[in-house]
Amino acid sequence: MSKKIRLEKGLSIRKVAESADISHTEVKRIEDGVRKQPSPQVLRSLAAALNTPYEDLMEAAGYIDEAPNAGGVTAAGISGTDDLSPEELAQVNEYIEFLKSKKKIRNECRCIGGTHFY
């Protein structure tokens, strides 16, 4: 999706990368589908660089889904989010990603006598 937006706006990969403060190779990987689900932080930077709604990129990356018959977005797999705004849903999804990354770090950690070894 970001490639289509970038081309419509007449921007180069390098210009988007510079504006988003990420590498041009990362932008290329995202556009080519090599990076299936970039982090919400990267998507936020890309959205700003492309002057496009953050929620659109979050949806394209699979963090949020189009709500059936509601015309809005939902936090994937979470009930009771119907009254949240798209920005609030994006924050919920960011928090979920944060928890996942914390769990991954914790699972990779070996602790000996209270000292953490990674």
MDTraj code that builds the backbone (N, CA, C; nanometers):
import mdtraj as md
import numpy as np

residues = "MET SER LYS LYS ILE ARG LEU GLU LYS GLY LEU SER ILE ARG LYS VAL ALA GLU SER ALA ASP ILE SER HIS THR GLU VAL LYS ARG ILE GLU ASP GLY VAL ARG LYS GLN PRO SER PRO GLN VAL LEU ARG SER LEU ALA ALA ALA LEU ASN THR PRO TYR GLU ASP LEU MET GLU ALA ALA GLY TYR ILE ASP GLU ALA PRO ASN ALA GLY GLY VAL THR ALA ALA GLY ILE SER GLY THR ASP ASP LEU SER PRO GLU GLU LEU ALA GLN VAL ASN GLU TYR ILE GLU PHE LEU LYS SER LYS LYS LYS ILE ARG ASN GLU CYS ARG CYS ILE GLY GLY THR HIS PHE TYR".split()
xyz = np.array([
    [0.0815, -0.1195, 0.0000],
    [0.0000, 0.0000, 0.0000],
    [0.0860, 0.1261, 0.0000],
    [0.1944, 0.1266, 0.0778],
    [0.2757, 0.2480, 0.0870],
    [0.3393, 0.2839, -0.0471],
    [0.3707, 0.1832, -0.1297],
    [0.4295, 0.2115, -0.2607],
    [0.3310, 0.2880, -0.3478],
    [0.2057, 0.2449, -0.3486],
    [0.1029, 0.3128, -0.4270],
    [0.0893, 0.4583, -0.3823],
    [0.0850, 0.4789, -0.2527],
    [0.0728, 0.6150, -0.1988],
    [0.1957, 0.6971, -0.2361],
    [0.3139, 0.6370, -0.2195],
    [0.4389, 0.7078, -0.2504],
    [0.4426, 0.7506, -0.3960],
    [0.4051, 0.6584, -0.4862],
    [0.4075, 0.6900, -0.6289],
    [0.3042, 0.7956, -0.6653],
    [0.1847, 0.7868, -0.6040],
    [0.0815, 0.8884, -0.6290],
    [0.1283, 1.0275, -0.5885],
    [0.2109, 1.0344, -0.4862],
    [0.2598, 1.1628, -0.4366],
    [0.3904, 1.2049, -0.5037],
    [0.4419, 1.1182, -0.5925],
    [0.5632, 1.1513, -0.6662],
    [0.6882, 1.1543, -0.5798],
    [0.6924, 1.0714, -0.4776],
    [0.8066, 1.0694, -0.3863],
    [0.8981, 0.9513, -0.4169],
    [1.0265, 0.9711, -0.3976],
    [1.1225, 0.8617, -0.4137],
    [1.1311, 0.7827, -0.2836],
    [1.1828, 0.6618, -0.2942],
    [1.2031, 0.5798, -0.1745],
    [1.2950, 0.6518, -0.0774],
    [1.4008, 0.7091, -0.1300],
    [1.4977, 0.7791, -0.0435],
    [1.4348, 0.8986, 0.0273],
    [1.3492, 0.9721, -0.0409],
    [1.2838, 1.0879, 0.0208],
    [1.1917, 1.0433, 0.1346],
    [1.1154, 0.9368, 0.1106],
    [1.0262, 0.8844, 0.2150],
    [1.1089, 0.8343, 0.3328],
    [1.2151, 0.7615, 0.3024],
    [1.3011, 0.7078, 0.4078],
    [1.3610, 0.8197, 0.4922],
    [1.4074, 0.9227, 0.4267],
    [1.4659, 1.0366, 0.4972],
    [1.3617, 1.1048, 0.5857],
    [1.2439, 1.1273, 0.5319],
    [1.1374, 1.1919, 0.6089],
    [1.0910, 1.1063, 0.7261],
    [1.0897, 0.9745, 0.7057],
    [1.0432, 0.8828, 0.8098],
    [1.1551, 0.8444, 0.9075],
    [1.2764, 0.8837, 0.8755],
    [1.3933, 0.8516, 0.9568],
    [1.4140, 0.7002, 0.9694],
    [1.3962, 0.6297, 0.8562],
    [1.4278, 0.4876, 0.8477],
    [1.5106, 0.4662, 0.7208],
    [1.5735, 0.3518, 0.7091],
    [1.6599, 0.3298, 0.5928],
    [1.5770, 0.3103, 0.4661],
    [1.6371, 0.3463, 0.3525],
    [1.5671, 0.3284, 0.2256],
    [1.5479, 0.1802, 0.1952],
    [1.6402, 0.0955, 0.2434],
    [1.6230, -0.0476, 0.2214],
    [1.5036, -0.1013, 0.3004],
    [1.4782, -0.0454, 0.4181],
    [1.3623, -0.0868, 0.4965],
    [1.2330, -0.0462, 0.4257],
    [1.2300, 0.0741, 0.3694],
    [1.1125, 0.1183, 0.2935],
    [1.0898, 0.0231, 0.1766],
    [1.1970, -0.0118, 0.1066],
    [1.1869, -0.1040, -0.0078],
    [1.1343, -0.2407, 0.0369],
    [1.1857, -0.2918, 0.1480],
    [1.1391, -0.4222, 0.1992],
    [0.9899, -0.4186, 0.2324],
    [0.9464, -0.3101, 0.2922],
    [0.8044, -0.2957, 0.3274],
    [0.7206, -0.2920, 0.2006],
    [0.7619, -0.2110, 0.1043],
    [0.6879, -0.1998, -0.0216],
    [0.6832, -0.3316, -0.0983],
    [0.7923, -0.4077, -0.0945],
    [0.7998, -0.5336, -0.1684],
    [0.7349, -0.6500, -0.0940],
    [0.6898, -0.6245, 0.0299],
    [0.6250, -0.7297, 0.1066],
    [0.7205, -0.8235, 0.1777],
    [0.8495, -0.7908, 0.1757],
    [0.9480, -0.8722, 0.2474],
    [0.9253, -0.8582, 0.3977],
    [0.8981, -0.7357, 0.4408],
    [0.8601, -0.7093, 0.5809],
    [0.7086, -0.7126, 0.5862],
    [0.6533, -0.8230, 0.6343],
    [0.5085, -0.8436, 0.6341],
    [0.4355, -0.7533, 0.7320],
    [0.4940, -0.7310, 0.8496],
    [0.4247, -0.6521, 0.9509],
    [0.5251, -0.5605, 1.0211],
    [0.5546, -0.4460, 0.9596],
    [0.6460, -0.3512, 1.0231],
    [0.5897, -0.3051, 1.1571],
    [0.6756, -0.2604, 1.2444],
    [0.6297, -0.2174, 1.3768],
    [0.5359, -0.0971, 1.3647],
    [0.4466, -0.0808, 1.4618],
    [0.3583, 0.0369, 1.4607],
    [0.4364, 0.1692, 1.4585],
    [0.5529, 0.1719, 1.5224],
    [0.6339, 0.2941, 1.5224],
    [0.6833, 0.3270, 1.3818],
    [0.7262, 0.2248, 1.3078],
    [0.7710, 0.2461, 1.1699],
    [0.6530, 0.2920, 1.0846],
    [0.5377, 0.2304, 1.1048],
    [0.4184, 0.2700, 1.0283],
    [0.3777, 0.4131, 1.0593],
    [0.3911, 0.4537, 1.1843],
    [0.3589, 0.5926, 1.2213],
    [0.4525, 0.6890, 1.1487],
    [0.5802, 0.6550, 1.1436],
    [0.6777, 0.7394, 1.0735],
    [0.6482, 0.7452, 0.9242],
    [0.6148, 0.6296, 0.8659],
    [0.5810, 0.6264, 0.7233],
    [0.4544, 0.7067, 0.6943],
    [0.3554, 0.6943, 0.7814],
    [0.2311, 0.7689, 0.7616],
    [0.2583, 0.9187, 0.7602],
    [0.3425, 0.9644, 0.8512],
    [0.3767, 1.1070, 0.8551],
    [0.4531, 1.1473, 0.7283],
    [0.5482, 1.0638, 0.6872],
    [0.6283, 1.0951, 0.5679],
    [0.5428, 1.0970, 0.4418],
    [0.4410, 1.0101, 0.4380],
    [0.3544, 1.0009, 0.3200],
    [0.2311, 1.0905, 0.3307],
    [0.2162, 1.1561, 0.4463],
    [0.0988, 1.2405, 0.4713],
    [-0.0303, 1.1625, 0.4442],
    [-0.0366, 1.0442, 0.5064],
    [-0.1516, 0.9552, 0.4905],
    [-0.1956, 0.9074, 0.6289],
    [-0.3205, 0.8689, 0.6461],
    [-0.3665, 0.8255, 0.7780],
    [-0.2909, 0.7035, 0.8309],
    [-0.2449, 0.7158, 0.9521],
    [-0.1745, 0.6075, 1.0219],
    [-0.2600, 0.4813, 1.0251],
    [-0.3883, 0.4970, 1.0488],
    [-0.4782, 0.3824, 1.0579],
    [-0.4811, 0.3017, 0.9280],
    [-0.4686, 0.3704, 0.8135],
    [-0.4680, 0.3004, 0.6850],
    [-0.3480, 0.2057, 0.6748],
    [-0.2322, 0.2525, 0.7201],
    [-0.1128, 0.1679, 0.7160],
    [-0.1217, 0.0562, 0.8198],
    [-0.1803, 0.0866, 0.9363],
    [-0.1994, -0.0160, 1.0392],
    [-0.2920, -0.1261, 0.9864],
    [-0.3958, -0.0861, 0.9150],
    [-0.4884, -0.1839, 0.8574],
    [-0.4186, -0.2666, 0.7501],
    [-0.3422, -0.2005, 0.6631],
    [-0.2718, -0.2717, 0.5557],
    [-0.1713, -0.3726, 0.6122],
    [-0.1132, -0.3407, 0.7280],
    [-0.0154, -0.4300, 0.7904],
    [-0.0812, -0.5404, 0.8729],
    [-0.2135, -0.5323, 0.8887],
    [-0.2842, -0.6380, 0.9604],
    [-0.3006, -0.6160, 1.1091],
    [-0.2658, -0.4971, 1.1588],
    [-0.2824, -0.4687, 1.3010],
    [-0.4286, -0.4429, 1.3376],
    [-0.5023, -0.3831, 1.2459],
    [-0.6440, -0.3573, 1.2700],
    [-0.7220, -0.4072, 1.1498],
    [-0.8450, -0.4457, 1.1748],
    [-0.9308, -0.5011, 1.0705],
    [-1.0490, -0.4095, 1.0471],
    [-1.0978, -0.4114, 0.9253],
    [-1.2225, -0.3419, 0.8936],
    [-1.3338, -0.4120, 0.9687],
    [-1.4138, -0.3369, 1.0423],
    [-1.5224, -0.3971, 1.1188],
    [-1.6362, -0.4345, 1.0253],
    [-1.6840, -0.5585, 1.0307],
    [-1.7943, -0.5976, 0.9435],
    [-1.9210, -0.5181, 0.9753],
    [-1.9840, -0.4662, 0.8719],
    [-2.1093, -0.3922, 0.8821],
    [-2.1019, -0.2655, 0.9657],
    [-1.9838, -0.2261, 1.0107],
    [-1.9759, -0.1072, 1.0948],
    [-1.9024, 0.0070, 1.0264],
    [-1.8232, -0.0248, 0.9249],
    [-1.7504, 0.0790, 0.8542],
    [-1.6343, 0.1368, 0.9330],
    [-1.5973, 0.0751, 1.0445],
    [-1.4876, 0.1242, 1.1258],
    [-1.3791, 0.0192, 1.1370],
    [-1.2901, 0.0381, 1.2325],
    [-1.1838, -0.0575, 1.2550],
    [-1.1986, -0.1162, 1.3944],
    [-1.1435, -0.2349, 1.4147],
    [-1.1469, -0.2989, 1.5447],
    [-1.0082, -0.3486, 1.5789],
    [-0.9844, -0.3658, 1.7079],
    [-0.8606, -0.4292, 1.7505],
    [-0.8776, -0.5775, 1.7232],
    [-0.7886, -0.6330, 1.6452],
    [-0.8020, -0.7724, 1.6027],
    [-0.8152, -0.8654, 1.7220],
    [-0.9252, -0.9405, 1.7235],
    [-0.9449, -1.0415, 1.8252],
    [-0.9880, -0.9907, 1.9616],
    [-1.0197, -0.8644, 1.9770],
    [-1.0579, -0.8103, 2.1068],
    [-1.2018, -0.7620, 2.1008],
    [-1.2838, -0.8138, 2.1923],
    [-1.4230, -0.7699, 2.1954],
    [-1.4349, -0.6438, 2.2812],
    [-1.5437, -0.5718, 2.2634],
    [-1.5701, -0.4531, 2.3433],
    [-1.4955, -0.3290, 2.2990],
    [-1.4504, -0.3272, 2.1737],
    [-1.3760, -0.2109, 2.1256],
    [-1.4577, -0.1271, 2.0271],
    [-1.5867, -0.1558, 2.0183],
    [-1.6711, -0.0891, 1.9190],
    [-1.6764, 0.0625, 1.9329],
    [-1.6637, 0.1135, 2.0559],
    [-1.6777, 0.2567, 2.0769],
    [-1.5441, 0.3315, 2.0768],
    [-1.4353, 0.2638, 2.0431],
    [-1.3047, 0.3293, 2.0366],
    [-1.2833, 0.3925, 1.8999],
    [-1.2132, 0.5051, 1.8997],
    [-1.1798, 0.5715, 1.7739],
    [-1.0685, 0.4935, 1.7038],
    [-1.0476, 0.5174, 1.5741],
    [-0.9367, 0.4496, 1.5043],
    [-0.8016, 0.4750, 1.5711],
    [-0.7793, 0.5953, 1.6206],
    [-0.6524, 0.6265, 1.6881],
    [-0.6398, 0.5464, 1.8173],
    [-0.7493, 0.5347, 1.8920],
    [-0.7467, 0.4559, 2.0153],
    [-0.7229, 0.3083, 1.9854],
    [-0.7840, 0.2585, 1.8781],
    [-0.7618, 0.1191, 1.8381],
    [-0.6164, 0.0972, 1.7980],
    [-0.5585, 0.1933, 1.7293],
    [-0.4179, 0.1822, 1.6910],
    [-0.3304, 0.1774, 1.8161],
    [-0.3656, 0.2558, 1.9172],
    [-0.2898, 0.2541, 2.0429],
    [-0.3027, 0.1197, 2.1134],
    [-0.4220, 0.0611, 2.1109],
    [-0.4426, -0.0721, 2.1687],
    [-0.3518, -0.1722, 2.0973],
    [-0.3492, -0.1660, 1.9662],
    [-0.2660, -0.2586, 1.8896],
    [-0.1180, -0.2349, 1.9144],
    [-0.0781, -0.1085, 1.9315],
    [0.0613, -0.0794, 1.9646],
    [0.0969, -0.1406, 2.0992],
    [0.0053, -0.1295, 2.1946],
    [0.0309, -0.1855, 2.3269],
    [0.0430, -0.3377, 2.3195],
    [-0.0395, -0.3999, 2.2396],
    [-0.0312, -0.5452, 2.2215],
    [0.1061, -0.5826, 2.1652],
    [0.1539, -0.5079, 2.0673],
    [0.2865, -0.5347, 2.0107],
    [0.3958, -0.5141, 2.1153],
    [0.3798, -0.4119, 2.1994],
    [0.4751, -0.3877, 2.3075],
    [0.4791, -0.5085, 2.4011],
    [0.3620, -0.5595, 2.4395],
    [0.3556, -0.6759, 2.5282],
    [0.4201, -0.7981, 2.4637],
    [0.3962, -0.8165, 2.3340],
    [0.4571, -0.9293, 2.2633],
    [0.6093, -0.9184, 2.2641],
    [0.6610, -0.7971, 2.2408],
    [0.8063, -0.7801, 2.2377],
    [0.8658, -0.8020, 2.3761],
    [0.7939, -0.7579, 2.4808],
    [0.8394, -0.7807, 2.6179],
    [0.8448, -0.9304, 2.6485],
    [0.7437, -1.0023, 2.6044],
    [0.7378, -1.1466, 2.6269],
    [0.8524, -1.2160, 2.5546],
    [0.8797, -1.1707, 2.4324],
    [0.9883, -1.2303, 2.3552],
    [1.1216, -1.2095, 2.4259],
    [1.1437, -1.0887, 2.4764],
    [1.2681, -1.0588, 2.5480],
    [1.2774, -1.1447, 2.6740],
    [1.1667, -1.1538, 2.7463],
    [1.1631, -1.2333, 2.8693],
    [1.1930, -1.3807, 2.8380],
    [1.1393, -1.4305, 2.7274],
    [1.1630, -1.5698, 2.6898],
    [1.3069, -1.5945, 2.6478],
    [1.3736, -1.4889, 2.5985],
    [1.5124, -1.5028, 2.5549],
    [1.6109, -1.4821, 2.6689],
    [1.5611, -1.4357, 2.7815],
    [1.6455, -1.4010, 2.8956],
    [1.6761, -1.5238, 2.9800],
    [1.8014, -1.5361, 3.0218],
    [1.8399, -1.6366, 3.1192],
    [1.8769, -1.5600, 3.2453],
    [1.8148, -1.5931, 3.3536],
    [1.8392, -1.5225, 3.4788],
    [1.9127, -1.6139, 3.5760],
    [2.0209, -1.5602, 3.6343],
    [2.0987, -1.6345, 3.7329],
    [2.1183, -1.5436, 3.8523],
    [2.0624, -1.5829, 3.9646],
    [2.0786, -1.5039, 4.0859],
    [2.0273, -1.3622, 4.0732],
    [1.9191, -1.3423, 3.9991],
    [1.8625, -1.2093, 3.9846],
    [1.9284, -1.1256, 3.8759],
    [2.0363, -1.1759, 3.8152],
    [2.1046, -1.1052, 3.7082],
    [2.0523, -1.1558, 3.5755],
    [2.0171, -1.0655, 3.4866],
    [1.9608, -1.1022, 3.3569],
    [2.0709, -1.1121, 3.2516],
    [2.0726, -1.2235, 3.1792],
    [2.1667, -1.2455, 3.0704],
    [2.0870, -1.2639, 2.9413],
    [2.1213, -1.1891, 2.8384],
    [2.0487, -1.1974, 2.7120],
    [2.1359, -1.2592, 2.6058],
])
top = md.Topology()
chain = top.add_chain()
for i, resn in enumerate(residues, 1):
    res = top.add_residue(resn, chain, resSeq=i)
    for name in ("N", "CA", "C"):
        top.add_atom(name, md.element.get_by_symbol(name[0]), res)
traj = md.Trajectory(xyz[None], top)
